[in-house]
């Protein structure tokens, strides 16, 4: 179990639903995809280590859950502007998704 956080820390997290518009390979990266996502009113780029679990075709058009206010970081030449949320099972990522389609940008509460 990880360290307990207070409610104020939880409120700082901007977790939203996004739609994957495009998934691309990143040259020289075996596990990373470059994802172009829509948060409704804006598009962003994410670098995501999910290549072993998902094809580009499976990803494009699907909704995912993202941490939208994570500090941007460059990974393999791609500026990642957030982080998708996934569960880890035996070292493989499984994307968290809404059980019904909701508007892009919807806040997770």
C-alpha positions as CSV (number, residue, x, y, z in Angstrom):
1,X,0.0,0.0,0.0
2,X,1.3,3.4,-0.9
3,X,1.4,6.5,1.3
4,X,-2.0,8.0,2.3
5,X,-2.8,11.4,0.8
6,X,-5.3,14.0,2.1
7,X,-8.4,15.1,0.3
8,X,-6.7,18.4,-0.8
9,X,-4.0,16.4,-2.6
10,X,-6.7,14.3,-4.4
11,X,-8.5,17.5,-5.5
12,X,-5.3,18.6,-7.3
13,X,-5.5,15.7,-9.7
14,X,-7.2,16.5,-13.0
15,X,-8.4,13.1,-14.2
16,X,-10.5,13.2,-17.4
17,X,-11.8,11.1,-20.2
18,X,-10.0,11.4,-23.5
19,X,-10.4,9.9,-27.0
20,X,-7.4,8.5,-28.8
21,X,-7.4,10.1,-32.3
22,X,-4.2,8.6,-33.6
23,X,-1.6,6.0,-32.4
24,X,1.9,6.1,-34.0
25,X,5.1,4.2,-33.6
26,X,8.1,6.1,-32.1
27,X,11.4,5.5,-33.8
28,X,13.8,3.7,-31.5
29,X,11.1,2.9,-28.9
30,X,10.1,-0.8,-28.6
31,X,7.3,-0.3,-26.0
32,X,6.1,3.3,-26.6
33,X,3.4,4.7,-28.8
34,X,2.8,8.4,-29.6
35,X,-0.9,9.0,-29.0
36,X,-2.8,12.0,-30.1
37,X,-5.7,12.5,-27.8
38,X,-8.8,14.7,-27.6
39,X,-9.9,16.2,-24.3
40,X,-12.9,17.8,-26.0
41,X,-11.7,21.4,-26.2
42,X,-8.0,20.6,-27.0
43,X,-5.7,17.9,-28.5
44,X,-2.6,16.7,-26.7
45,X,0.2,14.2,-27.3
46,X,1.1,11.3,-24.9
47,X,3.9,8.8,-24.9
48,X,2.5,5.6,-23.6
49,X,4.3,2.3,-22.9
50,X,1.5,0.0,-24.1
51,X,2.8,-1.3,-27.4
52,X,3.1,-4.9,-26.0
53,X,-0.6,-5.0,-25.1
54,X,-2.4,-3.0,-27.8
55,X,-2.2,-2.5,-31.6
56,X,-2.6,0.9,-33.1
57,X,-5.9,-0.2,-34.6
58,X,-7.3,-1.2,-31.2
59,X,-6.4,2.1,-29.7
60,X,-7.6,4.6,-32.3
61,X,-11.2,5.8,-31.5
62,X,-11.2,4.3,-28.0
63,X,-11.8,6.3,-24.8
64,X,-9.3,6.2,-22.0
65,X,-8.7,7.8,-18.6
66,X,-5.9,10.4,-18.4
67,X,-4.2,12.4,-15.7
68,X,-4.3,15.7,-17.6
69,X,-2.3,18.0,-15.2
70,X,0.9,16.0,-15.0
71,X,3.9,18.0,-15.8
72,X,4.9,17.6,-19.5
73,X,8.0,15.4,-20.1
74,X,9.9,14.5,-23.2
75,X,10.2,10.8,-23.9
76,X,12.2,9.5,-27.0
77,X,11.7,12.9,-28.6
78,X,7.9,13.1,-27.9
79,X,6.6,15.7,-25.5
80,X,4.1,13.8,-23.3
81,X,1.4,16.1,-22.0
82,X,-0.3,13.8,-19.5
83,X,-0.5,10.2,-18.6
84,X,-3.0,7.5,-19.4
85,X,-4.2,5.4,-16.5
86,X,-3.8,1.6,-16.7
87,X,-3.9,-1.4,-14.3
88,X,-0.8,-3.6,-14.2
89,X,-1.3,-7.3,-14.3
90,X,1.8,-9.5,-14.5
91,X,3.8,-6.6,-15.9
92,X,1.3,-5.9,-18.7
93,X,-0.8,-2.7,-18.8
94,X,-4.6,-2.8,-19.2
95,X,-6.2,0.5,-20.0
96,X,-8.9,2.0,-17.7
97,X,-11.9,3.0,-19.8
98,X,-15.4,4.3,-19.0
99,X,-18.1,1.5,-19.3
100,X,-20.2,3.8,-21.5
101,X,-19.1,6.5,-24.0
102,X,-19.1,9.9,-22.4
103,X,-18.1,13.4,-23.8
104,X,-14.4,13.9,-24.2
105,X,-13.0,16.0,-21.4
106,X,-15.5,14.7,-18.8
107,X,-13.9,14.9,-15.3
108,X,-13.5,11.7,-13.3
109,X,-14.8,12.2,-9.8
